């Protein structure tokens, strides 16, 4: 995935860099650096890659991504990072089924 594709996906989710950094377990500066790569590939660990690939598969449905983004923000506010990550994983598992 390129930095531009990543930025586009984040936009479709309706998440800012801080929120997505929390969900992926990276510092916000990492998200900024990834997005600044433009057409170059970004480096992620295997867990981050699995999450992002799952989200990319849903990118053809901006409405579903927007719903997911809203749920992530809600969980971060009321539950924290782990519940937000759980929302992503459960959502992706339902999509795969």
Chimera marker file (.cmm) of the C-alpha trace (Angstrom):
<marker_set name="trace">
<marker id="1" x="0.000" y="0.000" z="0.000" r="1" g="1" b="0" radius="0.5"/>
<marker id="2" x="1.273" y="3.439" z="-0.853" r="1" g="1" b="0" radius="0.5"/>
<marker id="3" x="1.132" y="6.497" z="1.336" r="1" g="1" b="0" radius="0.5"/>
<marker id="4" x="-1.483" y="8.072" z="-0.938" r="1" g="1" b="0" radius="0.5"/>
<marker id="5" x="-3.692" y="4.965" z="-0.762" r="1" g="1" b="0" radius="0.5"/>
<marker id="6" x="-3.363" y="4.937" z="3.007" r="1" g="1" b="0" radius="0.5"/>
<marker id="7" x="-4.362" y="8.620" z="3.257" r="1" g="1" b="0" radius="0.5"/>
<marker id="8" x="-7.366" y="7.932" z="0.990" r="1" g="1" b="0" radius="0.5"/>
<marker id="9" x="-8.453" y="4.995" z="3.151" r="1" g="1" b="0" radius="0.5"/>
<marker id="10" x="-8.140" y="7.094" z="6.318" r="1" g="1" b="0" radius="0.5"/>
<marker id="11" x="-10.297" y="9.743" z="4.679" r="1" g="1" b="0" radius="0.5"/>
<marker id="12" x="-12.966" y="7.193" z="3.762" r="1" g="1" b="0" radius="0.5"/>
<marker id="13" x="-12.997" y="6.012" z="7.365" r="1" g="1" b="0" radius="0.5"/>
<marker id="14" x="-13.437" y="9.612" z="8.490" r="1" g="1" b="0" radius="0.5"/>
<marker id="15" x="-10.617" y="9.246" z="11.001" r="1" g="1" b="0" radius="0.5"/>
<marker id="16" x="-7.908" y="11.733" z="11.793" r="1" g="1" b="0" radius="0.5"/>
<marker id="17" x="-4.267" y="10.725" z="12.052" r="1" g="1" b="0" radius="0.5"/>
<marker id="18" x="-4.341" y="10.542" z="15.856" r="1" g="1" b="0" radius="0.5"/>
<marker id="19" x="-7.258" y="8.106" z="15.986" r="1" g="1" b="0" radius="0.5"/>
<marker id="20" x="-5.878" y="5.809" z="13.298" r="1" g="1" b="0" radius="0.5"/>
<marker id="21" x="-2.473" y="5.842" z="14.998" r="1" g="1" b="0" radius="0.5"/>
<marker id="22" x="-4.091" y="4.645" z="18.228" r="1" g="1" b="0" radius="0.5"/>
<marker id="23" x="-5.917" y="1.805" z="16.469" r="1" g="1" b="0" radius="0.5"/>
<marker id="24" x="-2.809" y="0.644" z="14.596" r="1" g="1" b="0" radius="0.5"/>
<marker id="25" x="-0.595" y="1.021" z="17.660" r="1" g="1" b="0" radius="0.5"/>
<marker id="26" x="1.805" y="3.558" z="16.207" r="1" g="1" b="0" radius="0.5"/>
<marker id="27" x="2.765" y="7.129" z="17.020" r="1" g="1" b="0" radius="0.5"/>
<marker id="28" x="0.865" y="9.807" z="15.117" r="1" g="1" b="0" radius="0.5"/>
<marker id="29" x="4.138" y="10.883" z="13.482" r="1" g="1" b="0" radius="0.5"/>
<marker id="30" x="4.298" y="7.427" z="11.872" r="1" g="1" b="0" radius="0.5"/>
<marker id="31" x="0.911" y="7.987" z="10.226" r="1" g="1" b="0" radius="0.5"/>
<marker id="32" x="2.096" y="11.386" z="9.036" r="1" g="1" b="0" radius="0.5"/>
<marker id="33" x="5.297" y="9.882" z="7.577" r="1" g="1" b="0" radius="0.5"/>
<marker id="34" x="3.382" y="7.055" z="5.867" r="1" g="1" b="0" radius="0.5"/>
<marker id="35" x="1.019" y="9.523" z="4.220" r="1" g="1" b="0" radius="0.5"/>
<marker id="36" x="3.891" y="11.727" z="3.088" r="1" g="1" b="0" radius="0.5"/>
<marker id="37" x="5.379" y="8.814" z="1.106" r="1" g="1" b="0" radius="0.5"/>
<marker id="38" x="2.892" y="9.471" z="-1.687" r="1" g="1" b="0" radius="0.5"/>
<marker id="39" x="3.327" y="6.763" z="-4.302" r="1" g="1" b="0" radius="0.5"/>
<marker id="40" x="5.957" y="4.842" z="-2.353" r="1" g="1" b="0" radius="0.5"/>
<marker id="41" x="5.053" y="1.765" z="-0.302" r="1" g="1" b="0" radius="0.5"/>
<marker id="42" x="4.739" y="2.091" z="3.450" r="1" g="1" b="0" radius="0.5"/>
<marker id="43" x="6.225" y="-0.368" z="5.928" r="1" g="1" b="0" radius="0.5"/>
<marker id="44" x="3.900" y="-2.021" z="8.440" r="1" g="1" b="0" radius="0.5"/>
<marker id="45" x="4.158" y="-4.954" z="10.766" r="1" g="1" b="0" radius="0.5"/>
<marker id="46" x="2.049" y="-8.021" z="10.004" r="1" g="1" b="0" radius="0.5"/>
<marker id="47" x="-0.844" y="-7.115" z="12.330" r="1" g="1" b="0" radius="0.5"/>
<marker id="48" x="-1.100" y="-3.596" z="10.936" r="1" g="1" b="0" radius="0.5"/>
<marker id="49" x="-0.946" y="-4.975" z="7.405" r="1" g="1" b="0" radius="0.5"/>
<marker id="50" x="-3.789" y="-7.446" z="8.093" r="1" g="1" b="0" radius="0.5"/>
<marker id="51" x="-5.998" y="-4.697" z="9.505" r="1" g="1" b="0" radius="0.5"/>
<marker id="52" x="-5.310" y="-2.310" z="6.658" r="1" g="1" b="0" radius="0.5"/>
<marker id="53" x="-5.737" y="-4.979" z="3.951" r="1" g="1" b="0" radius="0.5"/>
<marker id="54" x="-9.116" y="-5.866" z="5.452" r="1" g="1" b="0" radius="0.5"/>
<marker id="55" x="-10.138" y="-2.226" z="5.378" r="1" g="1" b="0" radius="0.5"/>
<marker id="56" x="-8.949" y="-1.831" z="1.789" r="1" g="1" b="0" radius="0.5"/>
<marker id="57" x="-11.194" y="-4.713" z="0.750" r="1" g="1" b="0" radius="0.5"/>
<marker id="58" x="-14.137" y="-2.685" z="2.010" r="1" g="1" b="0" radius="0.5"/>
<marker id="59" x="-12.996" y="0.536" z="0.349" r="1" g="1" b="0" radius="0.5"/>
<marker id="60" x="-15.537" y="0.115" z="-2.433" r="1" g="1" b="0" radius="0.5"/>
<marker id="61" x="-18.232" y="0.885" z="0.145" r="1" g="1" b="0" radius="0.5"/>
<marker id="62" x="-17.580" y="4.320" z="1.644" r="1" g="1" b="0" radius="0.5"/>
<marker id="63" x="-20.804" y="4.063" z="3.645" r="1" g="1" b="0" radius="0.5"/>
<marker id="64" x="-19.604" y="0.931" z="5.470" r="1" g="1" b="0" radius="0.5"/>
<marker id="65" x="-16.212" y="2.518" z="6.090" r="1" g="1" b="0" radius="0.5"/>
<marker id="66" x="-17.869" y="5.637" z="7.497" r="1" g="1" b="0" radius="0.5"/>
<marker id="67" x="-19.941" y="3.498" z="9.878" r="1" g="1" b="0" radius="0.5"/>
<marker id="68" x="-16.819" y="1.652" z="10.975" r="1" g="1" b="0" radius="0.5"/>
<marker id="69" x="-14.943" y="4.929" z="11.474" r="1" g="1" b="0" radius="0.5"/>
<marker id="70" x="-17.742" y="6.256" z="13.678" r="1" g="1" b="0" radius="0.5"/>
<marker id="71" x="-17.724" y="3.072" z="15.773" r="1" g="1" b="0" radius="0.5"/>
<marker id="72" x="-13.934" y="3.265" z="16.173" r="1" g="1" b="0" radius="0.5"/>
<marker id="73" x="-14.146" y="6.860" z="17.419" r="1" g="1" b="0" radius="0.5"/>
<marker id="74" x="-16.950" y="5.961" z="19.825" r="1" g="1" b="0" radius="0.5"/>
<marker id="75" x="-15.003" y="3.055" z="21.309" r="1" g="1" b="0" radius="0.5"/>
<marker id="76" x="-11.838" y="5.128" z="21.676" r="1" g="1" b="0" radius="0.5"/>
<marker id="77" x="-13.763" y="7.738" z="23.639" r="1" g="1" b="0" radius="0.5"/>
<marker id="78" x="-15.696" y="5.368" z="25.881" r="1" g="1" b="0" radius="0.5"/>
<marker id="79" x="-13.572" y="2.221" z="26.005" r="1" g="1" b="0" radius="0.5"/>
<marker id="80" x="-10.044" y="2.902" z="24.814" r="1" g="1" b="0" radius="0.5"/>
<marker id="81" x="-7.711" y="1.413" z="22.245" r="1" g="1" b="0" radius="0.5"/>
<marker id="82" x="-8.393" y="-2.293" z="22.799" r="1" g="1" b="0" radius="0.5"/>
<marker id="83" x="-12.173" y="-2.040" z="22.400" r="1" g="1" b="0" radius="0.5"/>
<marker id="84" x="-11.646" y="0.095" z="19.279" r="1" g="1" b="0" radius="0.5"/>
<marker id="85" x="-9.313" y="-2.517" z="17.841" r="1" g="1" b="0" radius="0.5"/>
<marker id="86" x="-11.863" y="-5.195" z="18.696" r="1" g="1" b="0" radius="0.5"/>
<marker id="87" x="-14.502" y="-3.285" z="16.696" r="1" g="1" b="0" radius="0.5"/>
<marker id="88" x="-12.209" y="-3.369" z="13.656" r="1" g="1" b="0" radius="0.5"/>
<marker id="89" x="-11.436" y="-7.078" z="14.013" r="1" g="1" b="0" radius="0.5"/>
<marker id="90" x="-15.083" y="-8.072" z="14.545" r="1" g="1" b="0" radius="0.5"/>
<marker id="91" x="-16.174" y="-5.908" z="11.626" r="1" g="1" b="0" radius="0.5"/>
<marker id="92" x="-13.575" y="-7.498" z="9.347" r="1" g="1" b="0" radius="0.5"/>
<marker id="93" x="-14.506" y="-11.014" z="10.475" r="1" g="1" b="0" radius="0.5"/>
<marker id="94" x="-18.162" y="-10.357" z="9.664" r="1" g="1" b="0" radius="0.5"/>
<marker id="95" x="-17.170" y="-9.040" z="6.244" r="1" g="1" b="0" radius="0.5"/>
<marker id="96" x="-15.082" y="-12.138" z="5.561" r="1" g="1" b="0" radius="0.5"/>
<marker id="97" x="-17.901" y="-14.523" z="6.505" r="1" g="1" b="0" radius="0.5"/>
<link id1="1" id2="2" r="1" g="1" b="0" radius="0.2"/>
<link id1="2" id2="3" r="1" g="1" b="0" radius="0.2"/>
<link id1="3" id2="4" r="1" g="1" b="0" radius="0.2"/>
<link id1="4" id2="5" r="1" g="1" b="0" radius="0.2"/>
<link id1="5" id2="6" r="1" g="1" b="0" radius="0.2"/>
<link id1="6" id2="7" r="1" g="1" b="0" radius="0.2"/>
<link id1="7" id2="8" r="1" g="1" b="0" radius="0.2"/>
<link id1="8" id2="9" r="1" g="1" b="0" radius="0.2"/>
<link id1="9" id2="10" r="1" g="1" b="0" radius="0.2"/>
<link id1="10" id2="11" r="1" g="1" b="0" radius="0.2"/>
<link id1="11" id2="12" r="1" g="1" b="0" radius="0.2"/>
<link id1="12" id2="13" r="1" g="1" b="0" radius="0.2"/>
<link id1="13" id2="14" r="1" g="1" b="0" radius="0.2"/>
<link id1="14" id2="15" r="1" g="1" b="0" radius="0.2"/>
<link id1="15" id2="16" r="1" g="1" b="0" radius="0.2"/>
<link id1="16" id2="17" r="1" g="1" b="0" radius="0.2"/>
<link id1="17" id2="18" r="1" g="1" b="0" radius="0.2"/>
<link id1="18" id2="19" r="1" g="1" b="0" radius="0.2"/>
<link id1="19" id2="20" r="1" g="1" b="0" radius="0.2"/>
<link id1="20" id2="21" r="1" g="1" b="0" radius="0.2"/>
<link id1="21" id2="22" r="1" g="1" b="0" radius="0.2"/>
<link id1="22" id2="23" r="1" g="1" b="0" radius="0.2"/>
<link id1="23" id2="24" r="1" g="1" b="0" radius="0.2"/>
<link id1="24" id2="25" r="1" g="1" b="0" radius="0.2"/>
<link id1="25" id2="26" r="1" g="1" b="0" radius="0.2"/>
<link id1="26" id2="27" r="1" g="1" b="0" radius="0.2"/>
<link id1="27" id2="28" r="1" g="1" b="0" radius="0.2"/>
<link id1="28" id2="29" r="1" g="1" b="0" radius="0.2"/>
<link id1="29" id2="30" r="1" g="1" b="0" radius="0.2"/>
<link id1="30" id2="31" r="1" g="1" b="0" radius="0.2"/>
<link id1="31" id2="32" r="1" g="1" b="0" radius="0.2"/>
<link id1="32" id2="33" r="1" g="1" b="0" radius="0.2"/>
<link id1="33" id2="34" r="1" g="1" b="0" radius="0.2"/>
<link id1="34" id2="35" r="1" g="1" b="0" radius="0.2"/>
<link id1="35" id2="36" r="1" g="1" b="0" radius="0.2"/>
<link id1="36" id2="37" r="1" g="1" b="0" radius="0.2"/>
<link id1="37" id2="38" r="1" g="1" b="0" radius="0.2"/>
<link id1="38" id2="39" r="1" g="1" b="0" radius="0.2"/>
<link id1="39" id2="40" r="1" g="1" b="0" radius="0.2"/>
<link id1="40" id2="41" r="1" g="1" b="0" radius="0.2"/>
<link id1="41" id2="42" r="1" g="1" b="0" radius="0.2"/>
<link id1="42" id2="43" r="1" g="1" b="0" radius="0.2"/>
<link id1="43" id2="44" r="1" g="1" b="0" radius="0.2"/>
<link id1="44" id2="45" r="1" g="1" b="0" radius="0.2"/>
<link id1="45" id2="46" r="1" g="1" b="0" radius="0.2"/>
<link id1="46" id2="47" r="1" g="1" b="0" radius="0.2"/>
<link id1="47" id2="48" r="1" g="1" b="0" radius="0.2"/>
<link id1="48" id2="49" r="1" g="1" b="0" radius="0.2"/>
<link id1="49" id2="50" r="1" g="1" b="0" radius="0.2"/>
<link id1="50" id2="51" r="1" g="1" b="0" radius="0.2"/>
<link id1="51" id2="52" r="1" g="1" b="0" radius="0.2"/>
<link id1="52" id2="53" r="1" g="1" b="0" radius="0.2"/>
<link id1="53" id2="54" r="1" g="1" b="0" radius="0.2"/>
<link id1="54" id2="55" r="1" g="1" b="0" radius="0.2"/>
<link id1="55" id2="56" r="1" g="1" b="0" radius="0.2"/>
<link id1="56" id2="57" r="1" g="1" b="0" radius="0.2"/>
<link id1="57" id2="58" r="1" g="1" b="0" radius="0.2"/>
<link id1="58" id2="59" r="1" g="1" b="0" radius="0.2"/>
<link id1="59" id2="60" r="1" g="1" b="0" radius="0.2"/>
<link id1="60" id2="61" r="1" g="1" b="0" radius="0.2"/>
<link id1="61" id2="62" r="1" g="1" b="0" radius="0.2"/>
<link id1="62" id2="63" r="1" g="1" b="0" radius="0.2"/>
<link id1="63" id2="64" r="1" g="1" b="0" radius="0.2"/>
<link id1="64" id2="65" r="1" g="1" b="0" radius="0.2"/>
<link id1="65" id2="66" r="1" g="1" b="0" radius="0.2"/>
<link id1="66" id2="67" r="1" g="1" b="0" radius="0.2"/>
<link id1="67" id2="68" r="1" g="1" b="0" radius="0.2"/>
<link id1="68" id2="69" r="1" g="1" b="0" radius="0.2"/>
<link id1="69" id2="70" r="1" g="1" b="0" radius="0.2"/>
<link id1="70" id2="71" r="1" g="1" b="0" radius="0.2"/>
<link id1="71" id2="72" r="1" g="1" b="0" radius="0.2"/>
<link id1="72" id2="73" r="1" g="1" b="0" radius="0.2"/>
<link id1="73" id2="74" r="1" g="1" b="0" radius="0.2"/>
<link id1="74" id2="75" r="1" g="1" b="0" radius="0.2"/>
<link id1="75" id2="76" r="1" g="1" b="0" radius="0.2"/>
<link id1="76" id2="77" r="1" g="1" b="0" radius="0.2"/>
<link id1="77" id2="78" r="1" g="1" b="0" radius="0.2"/>
<link id1="78" id2="79" r="1" g="1" b="0" radius="0.2"/>
<link id1="79" id2="80" r="1" g="1" b="0" radius="0.2"/>
<link id1="80" id2="81" r="1" g="1" b="0" radius="0.2"/>
<link id1="81" id2="82" r="1" g="1" b="0" radius="0.2"/>
<link id1="82" id2="83" r="1" g="1" b="0" radius="0.2"/>
<link id1="83" id2="84" r="1" g="1" b="0" radius="0.2"/>
<link id1="84" id2="85" r="1" g="1" b="0" radius="0.2"/>
<link id1="85" id2="86" r="1" g="1" b="0" radius="0.2"/>
<link id1="86" id2="87" r="1" g="1" b="0" radius="0.2"/>
<link id1="87" id2="88" r="1" g="1" b="0" radius="0.2"/>
<link id1="88" id2="89" r="1" g="1" b="0" radius="0.2"/>
<link id1="89" id2="90" r="1" g="1" b="0" radius="0.2"/>
<link id1="90" id2="91" r="1" g="1" b="0" radius="0.2"/>
<link id1="91" id2="92" r="1" g="1" b="0" radius="0.2"/>
<link id1="92" id2="93" r="1" g="1" b="0" radius="0.2"/>
<link id1="93" id2="94" r="1" g="1" b="0" radius="0.2"/>
<link id1="94" id2="95" r="1" g="1" b="0" radius="0.2"/>
<link id1="95" id2="96" r="1" g="1" b="0" radius="0.2"/>
<link id1="96" id2="97" r="1" g="1" b="0" radius="0.2"/>
</marker_set>
